[in-house]
Each structure stands twice: as structure tokens, then as C-alpha cells.
Amino acid sequence: MVPHIARIRPLLLWMALLLPVLCRAQGYEVSGESSLTGTFTLTVYDGDSTFHSYTEKATKGMFRFAGKVERPVLAAVEHPAMQHPLFFYLENTRIAICVNATHPDVSVIKGSRSNSEYRYVMERLHSAADPNGFLRQEVKENPSSIYLPFILYRQMSTLDESVVRQLIVQMTDEARHTYHYTLLRRWMRQTPTVSEGSEMPDFAWIDSHKNRRTFAAERDTQGYTLVFFSATWCERCHSQLDYARRLLENRNAEVITINIDDNPNGWEAQNLKQLSVDHLPYMILVDKNGNVVARDMRMWELEKFIKRMRD
């Protein structure tokens, strides 16, 4: 047994020497070079809904951050003098950054495979003739991509709202465990699903005879449709509904009235949640093509709209 131990002793010694190195290799090290002086901040979006920030004072234009992440995650380097943060993907490896303070997006970053993939997607997005179509294809091919939630979040202002909603629900697995996926889901919950200019989704309701009706079957395909949400106890609803009907009489328009009392679920009815109806009376005007002209329309807005129709 002793000779056997003597043979493995050198191997144990090498393992002892390599263990600290291997442990260090499991973390990240971000070394940065910049013309700026002062304090840099590294923000790591390392949780589904949380982030952590670290600060480091630059010495002779150099700064360094070290730590560990469980998986590749989005990070950002910031400085008070920079116009906007430098975003990149952080993983447990050595990453060297030459920060371009004026144009952070063109900064040179070496050592991060994830960052290269992220930038590759961004470059193709910026050169795409149809950004909506490009993102549709990317999500279809890579629904678990950790990069797409952040890219989609950054591009929201330039994309159709309906496209954003379609892409969010297609994302799976790793994509759902990113910080910006959580923000996208929060945005989707807080933003009405029906916006002006978007297509009115089909929805169902129960009428006073307990029959199920749908918007697709009831709407006017030759003119305008005013969807009017009311309630038996709402006196203001009754007077405004009568007035709206008089205004739209002989105007190539139809009024669909939905009494929320007819649904046993009341305010919890699916159609109210789907259309983000949270008060009464509530009016949504839809054109002949099924597109929303106005939501949460006030009576004076309806009067103004009808005046434009006459003119």
C-alpha cells in the first residue's frame, strides 16, 4: 500500500497547486481601459428580477472588477461622463474592455463568447430591412436565447406593440430567467392589450339572454363600430349610451352594448381583462378594417370625431 501512495502523492500535489487556479477560473474578471478617470460602475443583471452594482475607482485609466455569475448574464459599465452605459454579456472568464466613452457601443471587448453572439445579433438587426421580421425569425429559431429579451426591450419604441407581445410569449427556458424578460412581462401586464392603431382582438361576452356573442361576428365590416361597456346600476352609462346612439344614427356606424352585469364574473370577466376595461362607461371605437380608432373614448371626443366625419 505504501508504494501505491507514493505513486499518487505527486498527483495530489499537482491537484493542490491547481485547485486555487481552477477556483479562480470559475469566476469572471473584467479589466477595463479608458481615457476617463474617476469611478466606474459595473451593474450585473444576475437575477430574474434583480441586479447588483459594484464600483471601482480607475487608476491611470484602468479599472478591474471580479466576481462570479451562475450563467452568462447581461452587464453594463457606466461612468458619469459617458453618454449611456456600455452593455455587454458577462460570463466566468477574463474579459478585457477598451471603453469608448463617446460611443460606448463601439468599444472593443475581448474574451467573451456571449458578448460576441449578442453583438452579432445586434449588427444584423441594425442592418435588417424589416426589423420586425428579423426579430420574429430570431425568436422562432432561438426561443431560449438569453440575448433576445434585452434586445427586444431596447428596441420596443421602434417595434409594433403587437409584434412585441407575440415575441414575448414565444420565449422559453433560459430566456425566461433573464432580468429584462421579467421587465417585458411586467410591461405586458401593465400596458393595455388594445392600443390606438392596433387590430381589435376578437373577444366574447354574455348578453342579457345568456347567449354568447363575439366581436368578430357582431362588428360592422362596412363602417364604424362603437363598443360601449355599461352596467345596470350605472345611470351615467344609460344617458351617455342614448346620446351616443343619437350621434351615430345614420352615420354608417353600429353600437355594440356590453352590460357587465350579464356576466356572472362581473369585473373578473375575461373580456374586461383582455381589453383593460377598468371603469364605466367605457367606449372603444373600431373602424371597418377592425383597427382601433380610439380607446377609453370620452363623449366630447366622439362628438369631435363625428364632426370630422360630416366635414
Backbone torsions as a table, in degrees:
resi	resn	phi	psi	omega
1	MET	NA	-33.3	-178.3
2	VAL	-65.0	-45.8	177.1
3	PRO	-58.5	-36.9	179.3
4	HIS	-61.6	-44.9	178.3
5	ILE	-63.4	-38.4	180.0
6	ALA	-62.7	-33.2	-178.9
7	ARG	-72.4	-34.5	-176.8
8	ILE	-89.9	-9.3	-177.9
9	ARG	-59.5	-44.5	177.8
10	PRO	-59.1	-36.8	178.6
11	LEU	-65.0	-41.7	177.9
12	LEU	-63.4	-37.6	179.0
13	LEU	-64.3	-43.3	178.5
14	TRP	-64.0	-38.8	178.6
15	MET	-64.2	-39.2	178.7
16	ALA	-64.2	-37.3	179.8
17	LEU	-73.1	-35.1	-176.7
18	LEU	-82.6	-21.6	-175.4
19	LEU	-56.3	-47.4	178.2
20	PRO	-61.1	-36.5	179.9
21	VAL	-65.7	-44.8	179.7
22	LEU	-63.0	-38.3	179.1
23	CYS	-64.3	-41.1	179.2
24	ARG	-65.6	-34.0	-177.8
25	ALA	-67.8	-19.0	-179.1
26	GLN	-77.6	-10.3	179.8
27	GLY	-107.7	178.5	177.7
28	TYR	-104.1	156.6	172.3
29	GLU	-139.4	117.4	179.7
30	VAL	-108.9	112.6	176.3
31	SER	-108.9	131.5	-175.6
32	GLY	-124.2	150.0	176.9
33	GLU	-127.9	134.0	-177.0
34	SER	-155.2	156.7	175.0
35	SER	-79.7	-9.0	-178.4
36	LEU	-85.0	150.1	173.1
37	THR	-114.6	169.4	-179.6
38	GLY	101.7	-156.5	-171.2
39	THR	-98.4	129.7	174.1
40	PHE	-102.2	151.8	177.5
41	THR	-122.0	132.3	173.2
42	LEU	-107.7	119.2	176.6
43	THR	-107.4	125.2	-177.9
44	VAL	-113.7	117.0	179.4
45	TYR	-87.5	73.9	-168.6
46	ASP	-98.4	7.3	178.1
47	GLY	-129.5	164.3	178.6
48	ASP	-60.3	-31.3	-179.9
49	SER	-141.2	17.8	-178.3
50	THR	-131.5	162.6	174.4
51	PHE	-145.7	161.8	179.1
52	HIS	-132.1	142.2	-178.9
53	SER	-120.2	143.0	179.3
54	TYR	-133.0	145.6	-179.1
55	THR	-118.1	149.6	179.2
56	GLU	-150.0	129.1	179.4
57	LYS	-83.0	129.4	-178.3
58	ALA	-73.7	138.0	176.0
59	THR	-116.4	116.2	-177.6
60	LYS	53.5	42.2	177.3
61	GLY	76.6	11.1	-178.7
62	MET	-119.1	143.0	174.2
63	PHE	-141.2	162.1	-176.9
64	ARG	-149.1	135.6	174.4
65	PHE	-126.7	147.0	177.2
66	ALA	-143.9	149.1	-179.9
67	GLY	175.8	-155.8	-178.5
68	LYS	-145.9	142.5	174.6
69	VAL	-127.9	151.1	-177.5
70	GLU	-75.8	-26.9	-178.6
71	ARG	-157.3	167.2	176.2
72	PRO	-56.9	128.9	-178.3
73	VAL	-136.5	160.0	177.1
74	LEU	-72.4	142.2	176.6
75	ALA	-142.0	166.8	179.3
76	ALA	-146.3	138.0	172.5
77	VAL	-103.5	130.4	-177.8
78	GLU	-131.3	155.8	175.9
79	HIS	-150.7	143.5	-178.7
80	PRO	-54.2	-28.1	-177.3
81	ALA	-87.7	-8.9	-179.7
82	MET	-81.9	140.8	-178.0
83	GLN	-66.5	-36.2	175.5
84	HIS	-155.9	163.8	-175.4
85	PRO	-65.1	157.1	171.2
86	LEU	-98.3	110.9	-179.4
87	PHE	-91.4	141.2	175.4
88	PHE	-157.7	170.0	179.8
89	TYR	-102.2	132.3	-173.4
90	LEU	-104.9	130.9	174.1
91	GLU	-140.9	169.9	-174.2
92	ASN	-75.3	79.7	180.0
93	THR	-159.2	176.4	176.5
94	ARG	-85.8	124.6	-178.7
95	ILE	-123.7	126.7	178.8
96	ALA	-111.8	129.9	-176.8
97	ILE	-124.8	128.5	170.4
98	CYS	-104.4	101.9	-170.1
99	VAL	-77.1	124.7	171.1
100	ASN	-94.0	103.0	-172.3
101	ALA	-65.0	-31.9	-177.8
102	THR	-78.4	-41.8	179.6
103	HIS	-129.7	80.5	-175.4
104	PRO	-54.6	-33.3	-175.8
105	ASP	-64.2	-20.4	-179.8
106	VAL	-100.3	11.6	177.7
107	SER	-61.1	149.0	179.9
108	VAL	-87.3	125.7	-179.8
109	ILE	-127.4	127.7	-179.5
110	LYS	-125.1	146.2	172.9
111	GLY	99.5	-0.8	-178.3
112	SER	-119.6	107.0	176.8
113	ARG	-61.8	-41.6	-179.0
114	SER	-61.6	-40.9	-179.9
115	ASN	-63.5	-36.1	178.8
116	SER	-64.0	-40.9	179.1
117	GLU	-66.0	-41.1	178.6
118	TYR	-60.1	-47.7	-178.7
119	ARG	-67.3	-32.0	178.2
120	TYR	-62.8	-42.9	177.8
121	VAL	-65.7	-43.7	-179.1
122	MET	-62.2	-42.2	-179.9
123	GLU	-63.1	-42.5	178.1
124	ARG	-68.4	-34.3	177.5
125	LEU	-64.0	-45.9	-177.8
126	HIS	-66.0	-26.9	-179.5
127	SER	-94.8	-3.0	-177.4
128	ALA	-73.3	135.8	176.9
129	ALA	-69.1	-30.6	179.7
130	ASP	-126.8	89.5	-179.4
131	PRO	-57.0	-38.9	178.2
132	ASN	-59.6	-47.8	-179.9
133	GLY	-65.2	-38.0	179.2
134	PHE	-61.8	-47.0	-178.5
135	LEU	-67.5	-36.1	175.9
136	ARG	-57.3	-45.6	-178.3
137	GLN	-67.5	-39.4	179.7
138	GLU	-63.1	-45.0	-179.6
139	VAL	-67.7	-36.7	178.3
140	LYS	-62.3	-42.1	-176.6
141	GLU	-83.0	-30.0	-175.7
142	ASN	-134.1	64.3	-176.4
143	PRO	-64.9	-15.7	-180.0
144	SER	-100.8	7.9	-176.9
145	SER	-59.7	130.3	178.0
146	ILE	-76.1	-14.8	-176.4
147	TYR	-85.4	-33.4	-171.3
148	LEU	-63.3	-37.8	178.2
149	PRO	-58.5	-42.5	179.4
150	PHE	-69.3	-43.4	179.1
151	ILE	-60.5	-43.8	179.5
152	LEU	-64.0	-40.3	179.3
153	TYR	-62.9	-41.3	-179.9
154	ARG	-69.2	-29.2	-174.5
155	GLN	-97.2	4.2	-173.0
156	MET	-54.9	-38.4	-175.7
157	SER	-69.0	-18.4	-178.4
158	THR	-104.8	-0.3	-177.6
159	LEU	-109.3	155.5	174.5
160	ASP	-67.7	138.3	-178.3
161	GLU	-59.6	-39.0	-179.5
162	SER	-63.5	-35.3	178.7
163	VAL	-66.2	-43.9	179.7
164	VAL	-57.2	-46.2	-178.2
165	ARG	-64.7	-40.6	179.3
166	GLN	-62.4	-41.1	-175.5
167	LEU	-73.2	-36.1	-178.6
168	ILE	-59.3	-47.0	-174.2
169	VAL	-72.5	-14.6	179.6
170	GLN	-85.6	-16.7	-177.2
171	MET	-71.6	144.2	-175.4
172	THR	-136.9	173.4	168.3
173	ASP	47.0	-118.4	-174.0
174	GLU	-58.4	-35.6	-178.8
175	ALA	-59.8	-32.9	-176.5
176	ARG	-76.8	-9.8	179.9
177	HIS	-103.5	27.0	178.1
178	THR	-109.2	153.8	-177.8
179	TYR	-58.4	-45.5	-174.1
180	HIS	-78.1	-19.8	171.1
181	TYR	-65.0	-40.7	176.8
182	THR	-60.7	-41.3	178.2
183	LEU	-65.3	-38.9	178.3
184	LEU	-64.0	-42.3	178.3
185	ARG	-64.9	-38.0	178.0
186	ARG	-64.8	-42.5	177.0
187	TRP	-60.1	-40.6	-177.1
188	MET	-66.8	-35.2	178.6
189	ARG	-71.7	-34.6	-173.2
190	GLN	-90.6	-18.3	-177.6
191	THR	-97.8	131.2	179.3
192	PRO	-55.7	140.3	179.9
193	THR	-73.7	-17.1	-179.1
194	VAL	-113.8	115.0	179.3
195	SER	-122.6	159.1	-178.6
196	GLU	-62.5	131.4	-178.8
197	GLY	95.3	-16.3	179.5
198	SER	-89.1	165.8	179.2
199	GLU	-75.8	133.5	177.7
200	MET	-70.8	121.1	180.0
201	PRO	-71.8	153.0	175.7
202	ASP	-71.6	145.0	178.5
203	PHE	-150.7	164.2	-177.1
204	ALA	-121.4	156.5	174.5
205	TRP	-150.7	165.2	178.8
206	ILE	-102.4	127.4	179.8
207	ASP	-88.1	-177.1	-174.9
208	SER	-66.9	-16.8	178.3
209	HIS	-98.0	12.7	178.7
210	LYS	67.9	22.4	176.2
211	ASN	-93.1	145.9	178.0
212	ARG	-88.5	127.6	179.8
213	ARG	-125.8	155.8	-179.6
214	THR	-125.6	150.9	-179.7
215	PHE	-65.0	-40.2	-178.3
216	ALA	-58.6	-36.3	-178.0
217	ALA	-81.8	-27.3	-172.2
218	GLU	-98.3	-21.7	-172.9
219	ARG	-68.6	157.0	179.0
220	ASP	-84.6	114.0	-178.8
221	THR	-87.5	-2.4	179.3
222	GLN	-108.7	-11.2	-178.2
223	GLY	-152.7	-153.6	-177.3
224	TYR	-89.3	152.6	176.2
225	THR	-126.9	124.4	175.7
226	LEU	-103.2	115.1	176.9
227	VAL	-91.9	117.6	-173.8
228	PHE	-116.2	114.4	177.6
229	PHE	-92.0	129.2	-174.6
230	SER	-139.4	-177.8	175.7
231	ALA	-154.1	151.9	-178.2
232	THR	-59.1	-39.5	-176.2
233	TRP	-81.1	-6.1	-174.8
234	CYS	-92.7	95.9	-178.5
235	GLU	-63.8	-38.0	179.4
236	ARG	-63.1	-34.9	178.6
237	CYS	-61.3	-43.4	-177.1
238	HIS	-62.2	-46.3	-177.9
239	SER	-66.8	-40.5	-179.7
240	GLN	-71.0	-34.7	178.2
241	LEU	-64.9	-43.8	177.5
242	ASP	-60.6	-42.9	-179.0
243	TYR	-66.0	-41.9	-179.8
244	ALA	-62.7	-39.5	178.9
245	ARG	-64.4	-39.8	178.1
246	ARG	-66.2	-39.7	-179.9
247	LEU	-63.5	-37.6	-174.8
248	LEU	-92.2	-2.0	-179.8
249	GLU	-61.4	130.9	-179.4
250	ASN	61.3	28.9	-179.2
251	ARG	-114.7	19.8	-178.2
252	ASN	57.0	49.0	-177.3
253	ALA	-146.8	155.7	-179.7
254	GLU	-129.3	146.6	177.9
255	VAL	-111.2	124.1	173.8
256	ILE	-105.3	120.7	-179.4
257	THR	-103.7	130.1	178.8
258	ILE	-121.4	112.4	178.7
259	ASN	-91.6	114.6	-174.6
260	ILE	-67.3	-17.5	177.5
261	ASP	-69.9	-20.4	-178.5
262	ASP	-73.0	-17.5	178.5
263	ASN	-97.7	124.4	-178.0
264	PRO	-62.1	-18.3	179.3
265	ASN	-83.4	-7.8	177.2
266	GLY	56.2	-128.4	-178.4
267	TRP	-67.8	-12.6	178.6
268	GLU	-90.6	5.9	179.7
269	ALA	-60.6	143.6	-175.5
270	GLN	-61.5	-38.2	-177.4
271	ASN	-66.6	-34.0	178.2
272	LEU	-67.8	-39.7	177.5
273	LYS	-68.4	-41.8	-177.8
274	GLN	-61.8	-37.6	-177.0
275	LEU	-100.3	3.0	178.9
276	SER	58.4	41.9	176.4
277	VAL	-86.7	117.5	-175.3
278	ASP	-128.0	7.3	175.6
279	HIS	-157.6	167.7	-179.0
280	LEU	-130.6	150.7	-11.8
281	PRO	-67.7	157.8	-178.3
282	TYR	-138.5	127.5	-177.2
283	MET	-124.1	137.3	173.5
284	ILE	-126.8	124.1	-179.4
285	LEU	-102.7	129.3	-176.3
286	VAL	-124.1	138.8	179.9
287	ASP	-86.1	-178.4	-174.3
288	LYS	-67.2	-21.1	179.0
289	ASN	-86.2	-1.4	179.6
290	GLY	86.5	14.3	179.4
291	ASN	-97.0	144.8	-178.2
292	VAL	-74.9	121.9	176.1
293	VAL	-84.9	-43.0	179.5
294	ALA	-157.7	142.8	175.1
295	ARG	-120.1	154.6	-175.2
296	ASP	51.0	46.7	-174.4
297	MET	-73.3	135.4	175.9
298	ARG	-90.6	160.5	-176.9
299	MET	-62.9	-38.2	179.3
300	TRP	-66.2	-29.4	177.3
301	GLU	-71.4	-36.6	176.8
302	LEU	-66.5	-41.9	177.0
303	GLU	-59.2	-43.8	-179.5
304	LYS	-65.0	-39.9	-179.8
305	PHE	-65.4	-42.3	-179.9
306	ILE	-66.5	-35.2	176.8
307	LYS	-62.1	-40.1	178.1
308	ARG	-66.8	-34.1	177.6
309	MET	-63.2	-40.2	179.5
310	ARG	-67.1	-41.1	-176.7
311	ASP	-72.1	NA	NA
